[in-house]
């Protein structure tokens, strides 16, 4: 009986380890800094937070852990340690938002200018608190344009185990791109 209780607690702890945290404990902050600092030798450092769709588009999910790891990675590339106040400053920035960096593909340079994103969580549709669509997309060698957009969504209706869908619609309200995002697979 005692062994069963211990196994149950371990299983519950491992579920939390595999869920995005919107608020980091001191141990999670230390782990994010360690991951970011040691990532300078790994090309696929942010694969955990990147989701692609079948159209060759991608979204990068900036959880607090990921934001802190990126800050530590940049500091490591400069060979400068983060200042003691820097981790808290990074975490305060966008603290109530789930930020998504989205790369979308289109046929002309201003295709994404009026795109409207929404996050679908079960039956709820969450409107963004912040939208920055690229006005002039970059032309790729294959003639397709890629727009880098940034979307911020309030986190009050989300938790670290949420499975959500990012839907991006054109100015006529037609869905032009979709991404399935499983926050439980991210730190």
Secondary structure as UniProt FT lines:
FT   HELIX           2..17
FT   HELIX           26..38
FT   HELIX           39..41
FT   TURN            43..46
FT   HELIX           47..49
FT   STRAND          50..52
FT   TURN            54..55
FT   STRAND          58..62
FT   HELIX           64..77
FT   TURN            78..79
FT   TURN            84..85
FT   HELIX           86..92
FT   TURN            93..96
FT   STRAND          97..106
FT   TURN            109..114
FT   STRAND          116..121
FT   TURN            122..123
FT   STRAND          124..132
FT   STRAND          138..139
FT   TURN            141..142
FT   STRAND          145..154
FT   TURN            156..157
FT   TURN            160..161
FT   STRAND          163..169
FT   TURN            171..172
FT   STRAND          175..182
FT   HELIX           183..185
//
